[in-house]
Amino acid sequence: MVRTLHFERHRTDRIGWLRAAVLGANDGIVSTASLVVGVAAANAAGSEILVAGVAGLVAGAMSMAAGEYVSVSSQADTERADLERERNELATDSKFEHEELTAIYVKRGLDAELAKRVAEQLMAHDALTAHARDELGISDMTTARPVQAAFASAGTFAVGAAMPLLTVLATPSAALIPVVITTSILFLALLGGFGAHAGGAPVIKAALRVTFWGALAMALTAGVGAMFGAAV
């Protein structure tokens, strides 16, 4: 009898960089397109629109990098503190930690005797990793990576922001607002679909969700620019 290997492909290892990348690209498209539309609605000159857009790209990319690094670093600090606390508890009261791990496995469906043996073997192999994963929910796939998140977010923000700016360069002033809005909605739909595909989620649902909020942001910004005649 010939046995075939069963291959499974999971995408949870992409969570860290994929979240930051989609967030950065989405923010780059929406914020820059909204900025361009708002300035254009205020009857600004083409050069002023382009300068505002470029400034928004640079400022936004740096802001995304700093924001992601700081927020994910806070998560990493919390994880390190929890791991250090767990390490101390394992050193000072391993019996209680064993009982704690056993109770976790019992709650997950193992009988008490089997849960006790599983806890003993896992703690003998790597007690801290076992407690980090099963008690704290910290693993290699989900652990915080501040530098990775910062670069992914800033880079994709710049790429996303460049799309509306390229549209500005290629579009006559008279048609600027509708063309920027239309192309940006298309970019958002493609981004939503790509992000969903990379994460193994429904593509159409994600694309609709991203385009709805992006279109709403641009519409509101255009309204503010038209009402007040000010760059937003």
MODELLER restraints for C-alpha pairs under 7 A, 6 or more apart:
rsr = mdl.restraints
at = mdl.atoms
rsr.add(forms.Gaussian(group=physical.xy_distance, feature=features.Distance(at['CA:11:A'], at['CA:199:A']), mean=5.85, stdev=0.5))
rsr.add(forms.Gaussian(group=physical.xy_distance, feature=features.Distance(at['CA:11:A'], at['CA:200:A']), mean=6.95, stdev=0.5))
rsr.add(forms.Gaussian(group=physical.xy_distance, feature=features.Distance(at['CA:12:A'], at['CA:141:A']), mean=6.80, stdev=0.5))
rsr.add(forms.Gaussian(group=physical.xy_distance, feature=features.Distance(at['CA:13:A'], at['CA:141:A']), mean=4.91, stdev=0.5))
rsr.add(forms.Gaussian(group=physical.xy_distance, feature=features.Distance(at['CA:16:A'], at['CA:142:A']), mean=6.88, stdev=0.5))
rsr.add(forms.Gaussian(group=physical.xy_distance, feature=features.Distance(at['CA:16:A'], at['CA:149:A']), mean=6.78, stdev=0.5))
rsr.add(forms.Gaussian(group=physical.xy_distance, feature=features.Distance(at['CA:17:A'], at['CA:148:A']), mean=6.58, stdev=0.5))
rsr.add(forms.Gaussian(group=physical.xy_distance, feature=features.Distance(at['CA:17:A'], at['CA:149:A']), mean=5.72, stdev=0.5))
rsr.add(forms.Gaussian(group=physical.xy_distance, feature=features.Distance(at['CA:17:A'], at['CA:152:A']), mean=6.22, stdev=0.5))
rsr.add(forms.Gaussian(group=physical.xy_distance, feature=features.Distance(at['CA:20:A'], at['CA:149:A']), mean=5.51, stdev=0.5))
rsr.add(forms.Gaussian(group=physical.xy_distance, feature=features.Distance(at['CA:20:A'], at['CA:152:A']), mean=5.91, stdev=0.5))
rsr.add(forms.Gaussian(group=physical.xy_distance, feature=features.Distance(at['CA:20:A'], at['CA:153:A']), mean=4.88, stdev=0.5))
rsr.add(forms.Gaussian(group=physical.xy_distance, feature=features.Distance(at['CA:21:A'], at['CA:152:A']), mean=5.07, stdev=0.5))
rsr.add(forms.Gaussian(group=physical.xy_distance, feature=features.Distance(at['CA:21:A'], at['CA:153:A']), mean=4.91, stdev=0.5))
rsr.add(forms.Gaussian(group=physical.xy_distance, feature=features.Distance(at['CA:21:A'], at['CA:156:A']), mean=5.60, stdev=0.5))
rsr.add(forms.Gaussian(group=physical.xy_distance, feature=features.Distance(at['CA:22:A'], at['CA:195:A']), mean=6.32, stdev=0.5))
rsr.add(forms.Gaussian(group=physical.xy_distance, feature=features.Distance(at['CA:23:A'], at['CA:153:A']), mean=6.71, stdev=0.5))
rsr.add(forms.Gaussian(group=physical.xy_distance, feature=features.Distance(at['CA:24:A'], at['CA:64:A']), mean=6.88, stdev=0.5))
rsr.add(forms.Gaussian(group=physical.xy_distance, feature=features.Distance(at['CA:24:A'], at['CA:153:A']), mean=4.35, stdev=0.5))
rsr.add(forms.Gaussian(group=physical.xy_distance, feature=features.Distance(at['CA:24:A'], at['CA:154:A']), mean=6.25, stdev=0.5))
rsr.add(forms.Gaussian(group=physical.xy_distance, feature=features.Distance(at['CA:24:A'], at['CA:156:A']), mean=5.16, stdev=0.5))
rsr.add(forms.Gaussian(group=physical.xy_distance, feature=features.Distance(at['CA:24:A'], at['CA:157:A']), mean=4.23, stdev=0.5))
rsr.add(forms.Gaussian(group=physical.xy_distance, feature=features.Distance(at['CA:25:A'], at['CA:156:A']), mean=4.60, stdev=0.5))
rsr.add(forms.Gaussian(group=physical.xy_distance, feature=features.Distance(at['CA:25:A'], at['CA:157:A']), mean=4.39, stdev=0.5))
rsr.add(forms.Gaussian(group=physical.xy_distance, feature=features.Distance(at['CA:25:A'], at['CA:159:A']), mean=6.63, stdev=0.5))
rsr.add(forms.Gaussian(group=physical.xy_distance, feature=features.Distance(at['CA:25:A'], at['CA:160:A']), mean=4.54, stdev=0.5))
rsr.add(forms.Gaussian(group=physical.xy_distance, feature=features.Distance(at['CA:26:A'], at['CA:160:A']), mean=6.67, stdev=0.5))
rsr.add(forms.Gaussian(group=physical.xy_distance, feature=features.Distance(at['CA:26:A'], at['CA:188:A']), mean=6.73, stdev=0.5))
rsr.add(forms.Gaussian(group=physical.xy_distance, feature=features.Distance(at['CA:27:A'], at['CA:157:A']), mean=6.35, stdev=0.5))
rsr.add(forms.Gaussian(group=physical.xy_distance, feature=features.Distance(at['CA:28:A'], at['CA:157:A']), mean=4.30, stdev=0.5))
rsr.add(forms.Gaussian(group=physical.xy_distance, feature=features.Distance(at['CA:28:A'], at['CA:158:A']), mean=6.29, stdev=0.5))
rsr.add(forms.Gaussian(group=physical.xy_distance, feature=features.Distance(at['CA:28:A'], at['CA:160:A']), mean=4.56, stdev=0.5))
rsr.add(forms.Gaussian(group=physical.xy_distance, feature=features.Distance(at['CA:28:A'], at['CA:161:A']), mean=4.22, stdev=0.5))
rsr.add(forms.Gaussian(group=physical.xy_distance, feature=features.Distance(at['CA:29:A'], at['CA:160:A']), mean=4.66, stdev=0.5))
rsr.add(forms.Gaussian(group=physical.xy_distance, feature=features.Distance(at['CA:29:A'], at['CA:161:A']), mean=4.83, stdev=0.5))
rsr.add(forms.Gaussian(group=physical.xy_distance, feature=features.Distance(at['CA:29:A'], at['CA:163:A']), mean=6.91, stdev=0.5))
rsr.add(forms.Gaussian(group=physical.xy_distance, feature=features.Distance(at['CA:29:A'], at['CA:164:A']), mean=6.69, stdev=0.5))
rsr.add(forms.Gaussian(group=physical.xy_distance, feature=features.Distance(at['CA:29:A'], at['CA:184:A']), mean=6.57, stdev=0.5))
rsr.add(forms.Gaussian(group=physical.xy_distance, feature=features.Distance(at['CA:30:A'], at['CA:214:A']), mean=5.50, stdev=0.5))
rsr.add(forms.Gaussian(group=physical.xy_distance, feature=features.Distance(at['CA:32:A'], at['CA:53:A']), mean=5.92, stdev=0.5))
rsr.add(forms.Gaussian(group=physical.xy_distance, feature=features.Distance(at['CA:32:A'], at['CA:56:A']), mean=6.23, stdev=0.5))
rsr.add(forms.Gaussian(group=physical.xy_distance, feature=features.Distance(at['CA:32:A'], at['CA:57:A']), mean=6.74, stdev=0.5))
rsr.add(forms.Gaussian(group=physical.xy_distance, feature=features.Distance(at['CA:32:A'], at['CA:161:A']), mean=5.46, stdev=0.5))
rsr.add(forms.Gaussian(group=physical.xy_distance, feature=features.Distance(at['CA:32:A'], at['CA:164:A']), mean=6.70, stdev=0.5))
rsr.add(forms.Gaussian(group=physical.xy_distance, feature=features.Distance(at['CA:33:A'], at['CA:164:A']), mean=5.49, stdev=0.5))
rsr.add(forms.Gaussian(group=physical.xy_distance, feature=features.Distance(at['CA:33:A'], at['CA:180:A']), mean=6.65, stdev=0.5))
rsr.add(forms.Gaussian(group=physical.xy_distance, feature=features.Distance(at['CA:33:A'], at['CA:184:A']), mean=6.74, stdev=0.5))
rsr.add(forms.Gaussian(group=physical.xy_distance, feature=features.Distance(at['CA:33:A'], at['CA:218:A']), mean=6.81, stdev=0.5))
rsr.add(forms.Gaussian(group=physical.xy_distance, feature=features.Distance(at['CA:34:A'], at['CA:217:A']), mean=6.58, stdev=0.5))
rsr.add(forms.Gaussian(group=physical.xy_distance, feature=features.Distance(at['CA:34:A'], at['CA:218:A']), mean=4.49, stdev=0.5))
rsr.add(forms.Gaussian(group=physical.xy_distance, feature=features.Distance(at['CA:34:A'], at['CA:221:A']), mean=5.73, stdev=0.5))
rsr.add(forms.Gaussian(group=physical.xy_distance, feature=features.Distance(at['CA:35:A'], at['CA:53:A']), mean=6.65, stdev=0.5))
rsr.add(forms.Gaussian(group=physical.xy_distance, feature=features.Distance(at['CA:35:A'], at['CA:232:A']), mean=5.95, stdev=0.5))
rsr.add(forms.Gaussian(group=physical.xy_distance, feature=features.Distance(at['CA:36:A'], at['CA:49:A']), mean=5.91, stdev=0.5))
rsr.add(forms.Gaussian(group=physical.xy_distance, feature=features.Distance(at['CA:36:A'], at['CA:53:A']), mean=5.94, stdev=0.5))
rsr.add(forms.Gaussian(group=physical.xy_distance, feature=features.Distance(at['CA:37:A'], at['CA:177:A']), mean=5.59, stdev=0.5))
rsr.add(forms.Gaussian(group=physical.xy_distance, feature=features.Distance(at['CA:37:A'], at['CA:218:A']), mean=6.89, stdev=0.5))
rsr.add(forms.Gaussian(group=physical.xy_distance, feature=features.Distance(at['CA:37:A'], at['CA:221:A']), mean=6.97, stdev=0.5))
rsr.add(forms.Gaussian(group=physical.xy_distance, feature=features.Distance(at['CA:37:A'], at['CA:222:A']), mean=5.46, stdev=0.5))
rsr.add(forms.Gaussian(group=physical.xy_distance, feature=features.Distance(at['CA:38:A'], at['CA:221:A']), mean=5.12, stdev=0.5))
rsr.add(forms.Gaussian(group=physical.xy_distance, feature=features.Distance(at['CA:38:A'], at['CA:222:A']), mean=4.44, stdev=0.5))
rsr.add(forms.Gaussian(group=physical.xy_distance, feature=features.Distance(at['CA:38:A'], at['CA:224:A']), mean=6.78, stdev=0.5))
rsr.add(forms.Gaussian(group=physical.xy_distance, feature=features.Distance(at['CA:38:A'], at['CA:225:A']), mean=4.55, stdev=0.5))
rsr.add(forms.Gaussian(group=physical.xy_distance, feature=features.Distance(at['CA:38:A'], at['CA:231:A']), mean=6.05, stdev=0.5))
rsr.add(forms.Gaussian(group=physical.xy_distance, feature=features.Distance(at['CA:38:A'], at['CA:232:A']), mean=5.68, stdev=0.5))
rsr.add(forms.Gaussian(group=physical.xy_distance, feature=features.Distance(at['CA:39:A'], at['CA:49:A']), mean=6.02, stdev=0.5))
rsr.add(forms.Gaussian(group=physical.xy_distance, feature=features.Distance(at['CA:39:A'], at['CA:225:A']), mean=6.18, stdev=0.5))
rsr.add(forms.Gaussian(group=physical.xy_distance, feature=features.Distance(at['CA:39:A'], at['CA:230:A']), mean=6.79, stdev=0.5))
rsr.add(forms.Gaussian(group=physical.xy_distance, feature=features.Distance(at['CA:39:A'], at['CA:231:A']), mean=4.51, stdev=0.5))
rsr.add(forms.Gaussian(group=physical.xy_distance, feature=features.Distance(at['CA:39:A'], at['CA:232:A']), mean=6.33, stdev=0.5))
rsr.add(forms.Gaussian(group=physical.xy_distance, feature=features.Distance(at['CA:40:A'], at['CA:49:A']), mean=6.39, stdev=0.5))
rsr.add(forms.Gaussian(group=physical.xy_distance, feature=features.Distance(at['CA:40:A'], at['CA:177:A']), mean=6.80, stdev=0.5))
rsr.add(forms.Gaussian(group=physical.xy_distance, feature=features.Distance(at['CA:41:A'], at['CA:222:A']), mean=5.79, stdev=0.5))
rsr.add(forms.Gaussian(group=physical.xy_distance, feature=features.Distance(at['CA:41:A'], at['CA:225:A']), mean=5.06, stdev=0.5))
rsr.add(forms.Gaussian(group=physical.xy_distance, feature=features.Distance(at['CA:41:A'], at['CA:226:A']), mean=4.92, stdev=0.5))
rsr.add(forms.Gaussian(group=physical.xy_distance, feature=features.Distance(at['CA:42:A'], at['CA:225:A']), mean=4.85, stdev=0.5))
rsr.add(forms.Gaussian(group=physical.xy_distance, feature=features.Distance(at['CA:42:A'], at['CA:226:A']), mean=5.33, stdev=0.5))
rsr.add(forms.Gaussian(group=physical.xy_distance, feature=features.Distance(at['CA:42:A'], at['CA:229:A']), mean=4.07, stdev=0.5))
rsr.add(forms.Gaussian(group=physical.xy_distance, feature=features.Distance(at['CA:42:A'], at['CA:230:A']), mean=5.54, stdev=0.5))
rsr.add(forms.Gaussian(group=physical.xy_distance, feature=features.Distance(at['CA:42:A'], at['CA:231:A']), mean=6.50, stdev=0.5))
rsr.add(forms.Gaussian(group=physical.xy_distance, feature=features.Distance(at['CA:46:A'], at['CA:173:A']), mean=6.69, stdev=0.5))
rsr.add(forms.Gaussian(group=physical.xy_distance, feature=features.Distance(at['CA:50:A'], at['CA:165:A']), mean=6.92, stdev=0.5))
rsr.add(forms.Gaussian(group=physical.xy_distance, feature=features.Distance(at['CA:53:A'], at['CA:165:A']), mean=6.48, stdev=0.5))
rsr.add(forms.Gaussian(group=physical.xy_distance, feature=features.Distance(at['CA:57:A'], at['CA:158:A']), mean=6.01, stdev=0.5))
rsr.add(forms.Gaussian(group=physical.xy_distance, feature=features.Distance(at['CA:57:A'], at['CA:161:A']), mean=5.71, stdev=0.5))
rsr.add(forms.Gaussian(group=physical.xy_distance, feature=features.Distance(at['CA:61:A'], at['CA:154:A']), mean=4.57, stdev=0.5))
rsr.add(forms.Gaussian(group=physical.xy_distance, feature=features.Distance(at['CA:61:A'], at['CA:157:A']), mean=5.61, stdev=0.5))
rsr.add(forms.Gaussian(group=physical.xy_distance, feature=features.Distance(at['CA:61:A'], at['CA:158:A']), mean=5.84, stdev=0.5))
rsr.add(forms.Gaussian(group=physical.xy_distance, feature=features.Distance(at['CA:62:A'], at['CA:154:A']), mean=6.48, stdev=0.5))
rsr.add(forms.Gaussian(group=physical.xy_distance, feature=features.Distance(at['CA:64:A'], at['CA:153:A']), mean=6.05, stdev=0.5))
rsr.add(forms.Gaussian(group=physical.xy_distance, feature=features.Distance(at['CA:64:A'], at['CA:154:A']), mean=5.49, stdev=0.5))
rsr.add(forms.Gaussian(group=physical.xy_distance, feature=features.Distance(at['CA:65:A'], at['CA:150:A']), mean=4.29, stdev=0.5))
rsr.add(forms.Gaussian(group=physical.xy_distance, feature=features.Distance(at['CA:65:A'], at['CA:151:A']), mean=6.33, stdev=0.5))
rsr.add(forms.Gaussian(group=physical.xy_distance, feature=features.Distance(at['CA:65:A'], at['CA:153:A']), mean=6.08, stdev=0.5))
rsr.add(forms.Gaussian(group=physical.xy_distance, feature=features.Distance(at['CA:65:A'], at['CA:154:A']), mean=4.91, stdev=0.5))
rsr.add(forms.Gaussian(group=physical.xy_distance, feature=features.Distance(at['CA:66:A'], at['CA:150:A']), mean=6.76, stdev=0.5))
rsr.add(forms.Gaussian(group=physical.xy_distance, feature=features.Distance(at['CA:68:A'], at['CA:146:A']), mean=6.88, stdev=0.5))
rsr.add(forms.Gaussian(group=physical.xy_distance, feature=features.Distance(at['CA:68:A'], at['CA:149:A']), mean=6.03, stdev=0.5))
rsr.add(forms.Gaussian(group=physical.xy_distance, feature=features.Distance(at['CA:68:A'], at['CA:150:A']), mean=5.10, stdev=0.5))
rsr.add(forms.Gaussian(group=physical.xy_distance, feature=features.Distance(at['CA:69:A'], at['CA:146:A']), mean=4.78, stdev=0.5))
rsr.add(forms.Gaussian(group=physical.xy_distance, feature=features.Distance(at['CA:69:A'], at['CA:147:A']), mean=6.23, stdev=0.5))
rsr.add(forms.Gaussian(group=physical.xy_distance, feature=features.Distance(at['CA:69:A'], at['CA:149:A']), mean=6.62, stdev=0.5))
rsr.add(forms.Gaussian(group=physical.xy_distance, feature=features.Distance(at['CA:69:A'], at['CA:150:A']), mean=5.05, stdev=0.5))
rsr.add(forms.Gaussian(group=physical.xy_distance, feature=features.Distance(at['CA:72:A'], at['CA:144:A']), mean=6.02, stdev=0.5))
rsr.add(forms.Gaussian(group=physical.xy_distance, feature=features.Distance(at['CA:72:A'], at['CA:145:A']), mean=6.70, stdev=0.5))
rsr.add(forms.Gaussian(group=physical.xy_distance, feature=features.Distance(at['CA:72:A'], at['CA:146:A']), mean=4.96, stdev=0.5))
rsr.add(forms.Gaussian(group=physical.xy_distance, feature=features.Distance(at['CA:73:A'], at['CA:146:A']), mean=5.29, stdev=0.5))
rsr.add(forms.Gaussian(group=physical.xy_distance, feature=features.Distance(at['CA:75:A'], at['CA:144:A']), mean=6.29, stdev=0.5))
rsr.add(forms.Gaussian(group=physical.xy_distance, feature=features.Distance(at['CA:76:A'], at['CA:144:A']), mean=5.15, stdev=0.5))
rsr.add(forms.Gaussian(group=physical.xy_distance, feature=features.Distance(at['CA:83:A'], at['CA:132:A']), mean=6.77, stdev=0.5))
rsr.add(forms.Gaussian(group=physical.xy_distance, feature=features.Distance(at['CA:87:A'], at['CA:128:A']), mean=6.37, stdev=0.5))
rsr.add(forms.Gaussian(group=physical.xy_distance, feature=features.Distance(at['CA:90:A'], at['CA:97:A']), mean=6.32, stdev=0.5))
rsr.add(forms.Gaussian(group=physical.xy_distance, feature=features.Distance(at['CA:98:A'], at['CA:119:A']), mean=6.33, stdev=0.5))
rsr.add(forms.Gaussian(group=physical.xy_distance, feature=features.Distance(at['CA:101:A'], at['CA:119:A']), mean=5.96, stdev=0.5))
rsr.add(forms.Gaussian(group=physical.xy_distance, feature=features.Distance(at['CA:102:A'], at['CA:115:A']), mean=5.17, stdev=0.5))
rsr.add(forms.Gaussian(group=physical.xy_distance, feature=features.Distance(at['CA:102:A'], at['CA:116:A']), mean=5.15, stdev=0.5))
rsr.add(forms.Gaussian(group=physical.xy_distance, feature=features.Distance(at['CA:102:A'], at['CA:119:A']), mean=5.58, stdev=0.5))
rsr.add(forms.Gaussian(group=physical.xy_distance, feature=features.Distance(at['CA:105:A'], at['CA:115:A']), mean=5.39, stdev=0.5))
rsr.add(forms.Gaussian(group=physical.xy_distance, feature=features.Distance(at['CA:106:A'], at['CA:112:A']), mean=5.93, stdev=0.5))
rsr.add(forms.Gaussian(group=physical.xy_distance, feature=features.Distance(at['CA:106:A'], at['CA:115:A']), mean=5.89, stdev=0.5))
rsr.add(forms.Gaussian(group=physical.xy_distance, feature=features.Distance(at['CA:122:A'], at['CA:130:A']), mean=6.21, stdev=0.5))
rsr.add(forms.Gaussian(group=physical.xy_distance, feature=features.Distance(at['CA:123:A'], at['CA:130:A']), mean=6.53, stdev=0.5))
rsr.add(forms.Gaussian(group=physical.xy_distance, feature=features.Distance(at['CA:132:A'], at['CA:138:A']), mean=5.16, stdev=0.5))
rsr.add(forms.Gaussian(group=physical.xy_distance, feature=features.Distance(at['CA:132:A'], at['CA:139:A']), mean=6.92, stdev=0.5))
rsr.add(forms.Gaussian(group=physical.xy_distance, feature=features.Distance(at['CA:133:A'], at['CA:139:A']), mean=5.41, stdev=0.5))
rsr.add(forms.Gaussian(group=physical.xy_distance, feature=features.Distance(at['CA:164:A'], at['CA:180:A']), mean=6.15, stdev=0.5))
rsr.add(forms.Gaussian(group=physical.xy_distance, feature=features.Distance(at['CA:164:A'], at['CA:184:A']), mean=6.40, stdev=0.5))
rsr.add(forms.Gaussian(group=physical.xy_distance, feature=features.Distance(at['CA:167:A'], at['CA:180:A']), mean=6.30, stdev=0.5))
rsr.add(forms.Gaussian(group=physical.xy_distance, feature=features.Distance(at['CA:168:A'], at['CA:176:A']), mean=6.63, stdev=0.5))
rsr.add(forms.Gaussian(group=physical.xy_distance, feature=features.Distance(at['CA:185:A'], at['CA:211:A']), mean=5.62, stdev=0.5))
rsr.add(forms.Gaussian(group=physical.xy_distance, feature=features.Distance(at['CA:185:A'], at['CA:214:A']), mean=6.94, stdev=0.5))
rsr.add(forms.Gaussian(group=physical.xy_distance, feature=features.Distance(at['CA:185:A'], at['CA:215:A']), mean=6.47, stdev=0.5))
rsr.add(forms.Gaussian(group=physical.xy_distance, feature=features.Distance(at['CA:188:A'], at['CA:210:A']), mean=6.12, stdev=0.5))
rsr.add(forms.Gaussian(group=physical.xy_distance, feature=features.Distance(at['CA:188:A'], at['CA:211:A']), mean=5.46, stdev=0.5))
rsr.add(forms.Gaussian(group=physical.xy_distance, feature=features.Distance(at['CA:189:A'], at['CA:207:A']), mean=4.57, stdev=0.5))
rsr.add(forms.Gaussian(group=physical.xy_distance, feature=features.Distance(at['CA:189:A'], at['CA:208:A']), mean=6.76, stdev=0.5))
rsr.add(forms.Gaussian(group=physical.xy_distance, feature=features.Distance(at['CA:189:A'], at['CA:210:A']), mean=6.59, stdev=0.5))
rsr.add(forms.Gaussian(group=physical.xy_distance, feature=features.Distance(at['CA:189:A'], at['CA:211:A']), mean=5.63, stdev=0.5))
rsr.add(forms.Gaussian(group=physical.xy_distance, feature=features.Distance(at['CA:190:A'], at['CA:207:A']), mean=6.91, stdev=0.5))
rsr.add(forms.Gaussian(group=physical.xy_distance, feature=features.Distance(at['CA:192:A'], at['CA:206:A']), mean=5.20, stdev=0.5))
rsr.add(forms.Gaussian(group=physical.xy_distance, feature=features.Distance(at['CA:192:A'], at['CA:207:A']), mean=4.18, stdev=0.5))
rsr.add(forms.Gaussian(group=physical.xy_distance, feature=features.Distance(at['CA:192:A'], at['CA:210:A']), mean=5.83, stdev=0.5))
rsr.add(forms.Gaussian(group=physical.xy_distance, feature=features.Distance(at['CA:193:A'], at['CA:203:A']), mean=4.72, stdev=0.5))
rsr.add(forms.Gaussian(group=physical.xy_distance, feature=features.Distance(at['CA:193:A'], at['CA:204:A']), mean=6.61, stdev=0.5))
rsr.add(forms.Gaussian(group=physical.xy_distance, feature=features.Distance(at['CA:193:A'], at['CA:206:A']), mean=6.21, stdev=0.5))
rsr.add(forms.Gaussian(group=physical.xy_distance, feature=features.Distance(at['CA:193:A'], at['CA:207:A']), mean=5.10, stdev=0.5))
rsr.add(forms.Gaussian(group=physical.xy_distance, feature=features.Distance(at['CA:196:A'], at['CA:202:A']), mean=6.06, stdev=0.5))
rsr.add(forms.Gaussian(group=physical.xy_distance, feature=features.Distance(at['CA:196:A'], at['CA:203:A']), mean=5.16, stdev=0.5))
rsr.add(forms.Gaussian(group=physical.xy_distance, feature=features.Distance(at['CA:196:A'], at['CA:206:A']), mean=6.14, stdev=0.5))
rsr.add(forms.Gaussian(group=physical.xy_distance, feature=features.Distance(at['CA:197:A'], at['CA:203:A']), mean=6.09, stdev=0.5))
rsr.add(forms.Gaussian(group=physical.xy_distance, feature=features.Distance(at['CA:225:A'], at['CA:231:A']), mean=6.27, stdev=0.5))
rsr.add(forms.Gaussian(group=physical.xy_distance, feature=features.Distance(at['CA:225:A'], at['CA:232:A']), mean=6.59, stdev=0.5))
